[in-house]
Amino acid sequence: MTLTYNIGNNVGKVRLTIGDNVLTDAQFTDEELSYFLFVNSDSINMASSDALKSWAASYGQNAASENLGDYSYTQKIIADMLSMSQRLRDNETSVPAGLAAEVAQTDFTARDIIYNRSLREG
């Protein structure tokens, strides 16, 4: 059961995205976050979304609201987590797959880029 926070790796990036970066009170182990990354093909957004849904499920056993005399509160954490989870999924699916930019690495490829642009633009 490992707990690390290093944003130089994907586990750390998922921790940062979901706000699970206080290791003394961590919700997930590195192995659990690695599993979310594995089942989502190393997509940080999708792994974060799954982690948030799992975290929100753990709050499902708590009361959504409570009245104590004159004091009352409503717990919106589940709705907030699920909303963020959906935003992460939407962000992931709105990025075109296989999007690549043409990069001129030599004079020859620079000429190819200019030629291809002229063909595209007519």
Summary of the structure (lengths in Angstrom):
residues: 122
radius of gyration: 21.7
end to end distance: 59.1
largest distance: 77.6
contacts: 279
relative contact order: 0.10
helix: 58%
strand: 7%
